[in-house]
Amino acid sequence: MRYDLKSRQEVEDFIRNEVLTAPEAIEILGITRARMSQLIKQGKITPVKKLDKVSLFLRADVEEKRKELVALREKYQPYNSENEDE
């Protein structure tokens, strides 16, 4: 994956729109902090940068993982997906 960012403004926009903190990723994924920690430890989602207590994720990675989790929920909890529209 390569990004062609030519100006500081493009870099700032990219970071603002495409880089997520762990709490933002957790919200998009619809999971708990404990489950997020588990996914990271299992190597199922990887932060692009990990600082002291801050992990950063690419939006594309989080969206891909969300699709996987939705598919798993539909497979193993079909009764939940039926009631979501009601």
HELIX and SHEET records of a PDB file:
HELIX    1   1 ARG A    8  GLU A   18  1                                  11    
HELIX    2   2 ALA A   22  LEU A   29  1                                   8    
HELIX    3   3 ARG A   33  LYS A   41  1                                   9    
HELIX    4   4 ARG A   59  TYR A   76  1                                  18    
HELIX    5   5 PRO A   78  ASN A   83  1                                   6    
SHEET    1   A 3 VAL A  19  THR A  21  0                                        
SHEET    2   A 3 SER A  55  LEU A  58 -1                                        
SHEET    3   A 3 LYS A  49  LYS A  50 -1                                        
END                                                                             
